[in-house]
Every structure is written in C-alpha cells, then in structure tokens.
Amino acid sequence: MSSYTELEDVLEGYAVETPEGNDPAILKKWMQKHPEFAEDLLAFAADRSRVDHLPDPILTEGEIKEAMNRGRIALSAFRNQSVKQPAVLRSLTERAKERGLTRESFAGAVGLSLSLIMYFEKRRLKAATIPDWIIKKTAEVLRETKEAVEEYLHRPPVAGAASYKAETRPEEVPLKEFAEAVAEDLELTEEEKRSLLE
C-alpha cells in the first residue's frame, strides 16, 4: 500500500514539474532518483504523450452528466409516447367483436339500432351532428378513448359495394345528419327516437 502511495507521489511530482508536457531531461532525472519506479514513469510519460495528442475538445465531467441526463429525458419521453399512443381504430364492429360483442349486442349496449351502428361503422353520418354522449357511450362500450372514436367517425366514409353500382361515385354519396338517420330508422320506436334526439 505504501509503495503504491509513493508511486502516486512520484508520478504527481513529475507531472507538476513538467506542466507543459513531457521533458526527456526531467524524466531521466526522476527515473534516476526513483529507479524502482523507472518503468512506471516511462509508461506514464507514454500515456501522457498520447493524451496530449487527442483531438479537442474533451468533454468535462459536468458536460458528460448533462448529456446523459438529456439522453435519459429523451428516452423517457419516447417511452411515454409509445405507451400513450393506442392502436388506431380500424373498425368499430371488429373492436366490439374483440370485446366479445356481436353487432346486435354492441348496438344494444350503446342504445342504438343495428342500422345506426352500421351508419357509424361505414362513417355515413356527419360526425359533428352525433351527440357527444353517444360518442362517449360508444367509447365506453368498446373500452376505447372518446378521442379514438371521434377520430374514427371523422374519417372519410367507407365505400360499399352498392355505392359502386350507383351512378354517383362513392365519395359523392352525401352524408346524413344523425337526427335524419334516427327519424328514418325503422327499428327504433318513437319513444327511442325521442330519447336519442333530446
């Protein structure tokens, strides 16, 4: 232990005496003065010479810590973003099926008719006219966020086979307002219609 401490003192003494870098004459003097550490002094001088020729700048300890912190923050933000971004809804009825619901039971759980659910599925309604509470209820039944259901309903309508047979192009088929679709619905009772429109 004492020889190790002495070696540190010798190397430090040489370094202090040569602040500008290695000096062969001073190195020889220290090697003659401490022959037991001659090889260590030579190795130290060689390492020091290599370090002196490294490209600048070398990061300080503080700069390294700051860079690591920035990296941790970026990684944390990336992980949070990855967790928070749910899979995009591709189909309301398919998502309902994944939750163990048929189209009919999905419609019943939301409080709509099957034909209204299909309007939702095909995005044939003006999304802005659908009452907020129905969107919330749909999201709740599907165990999705309200925003995910809204995003689905605001996408362009799904073109069906019948639309292609019609004289108008699929994108030209006008969207219905929610109230209009409810009023025309043959499955709902008058009381159910009133309840949906109030």
N, C-alpha and C positions, 0 to 999 in steps of 0.2 A: 504493500500500500504506500509506504514511504517513498520507494523508488518511483512509483507512478506519479506521486505528487511532485517529486523532484524533476521528473521528466517534463511535466506540465510547466514548471517554473523555468526550466531551461529553454523550452520552445517559446514560451512567452517572452523571455529575456531576449532571445534572438530576434523575435518579431518586433519588439519595442525598439531595438537598436537599428532595425532596418525598416522604418515606416514606409519608404518609397518602393520596397520590393527587395528581392534577394540581392545580396552583395557577396561575391565569392571570397573576398578577403576576410570579411566579418564572419562568414560561415566557417571558413577554415579555422579562425581563431576560436570559435565556440566548440568546434569539433576537437581541437587540441586541448581545450580547457576541460571538456567533458567527453573523453574517449568512449566511456560506457554508453553514451547516447549518440555517438557519431552517425550510426545508421539511421536512427530516428530523425536526426537533424537533416540528413540528406533527403529522406523521404518527405519530411515536412517542406523542405525547400522546393522539391519537385512538385508536390501537390499545390503549393502556393503559386508556383510559376504557371500551372495550368489554370488555376482560378483567376489569376491576373489577366489571362487572355480570353476569358469567357465573354460573349457578346453582352453589351449593356442594353437595357437596364435589367438588373436582377431585382425581383420583387422583394419588398421588405416583408417582415412577418405580418405586420398590420395589413398590408395590401393583399397578402395571401388569405388572411382570415376574412377580409371584406369580400374577396372574390368567392370564397367558399360559402359565405352567408348568402350572397346573391344567387349562387347556384342552388342552395337549399330552398330559398324562397321561390325560385322559378320552378323547381321540381314539385314543391308543394302546390303551387298554383296549377300546374299541369295535372297533377293527380286529382285535385279538387274538381277541375274542369271535366276530367274524364269521368268522374263519378257522377257529377251533376247532369251530364248530358244523356238523357234517356234515348232509347231507340225510337226512331221516327215511326209514327203510326202509319201502317200501310193499309189497314182495313179495320173498320170498327167491328164488323161481324166476325172477322177472323180473331181479333183480340178477345171478343166475347167468348168465342169457341175455346180459346186457350184458358179462359176463366171457368170453363165448364157450362157455358150457357148456349142454348140453341138460339136461333134468331127470334123465335116467339117468346122465349123466357127473357131474352135481352130486352125486347120491346116492352114486355110486361113490367120488368124491373125499373125501366126508365119512366113508364107511364105513357107510352106512345103505342100507336098501332104498328103492325108489321110494315104497312106501306110507307109510313113516315120514317121508320128505321131505314128502309131501302132508299128513301129520298136522301137521308143523311149519308148512307153508305156510298151512294153514287154522286153525292155533292150536287144535287139538283135543286137545292134551296139557296136563296140569298142568305148567306151566313149572318149578316148583320141583322136580319129580321127574326132570328131564332132567339127566344127568351134566354136570358143569362142563366136562370135557374135550371133550365132543361140541359144546357151545356154542362153545368156543374153536376147535375144528376147523372148524366151520361158518363162523365169522367169518374164519378164515384163508383158506379157500377163496374166500369172497366178497370178500376184501380189505376187510373192514369191522372195526370195533371190536367187541370182545366185548360191550360195553355196548349197542351198537346192536342186536345180535342178541337180547340178553336183553330189551331194551325191546320189540322186535317180538313175541317169544314171550309176553310178559306182557299183551299187549293182549287184548281180548275176542275170542272165536272168530269166524271168518268163517262166515257162514251160507251154505250151499249150496242149490241148487235142491231137492235131495232132502229137506232139513230142512224146507222149507216145505210139502212134501206130507205130511209126517208129522203125526200127531195132536198132538204136543207142539210148542210154539213153539220157534224156533231157539235162543233163549237158554237154554231148559230142557234142551237136549241135554247130558248130563253129559260132562265131560272125563275122558279116560283118564290113568292114570299111565303113565309111559314104560315101565316094566317090563311092564305089562299089554299094551301095544301091541306090544312086542317078542315076548312069549310067543305072541301070536295071529298074528304075521306069518307069511304063507305063503311069502314069497320068501326068507327067511333060513334057512340051515342051522342045525342045533342048535349047532354049534361057533360060528357067527357070533353066535347069540343069547347064548351063554355069554360070549363076548368082550365084547359090548356091556353085559352086566349085571354083569360083575365089577368 
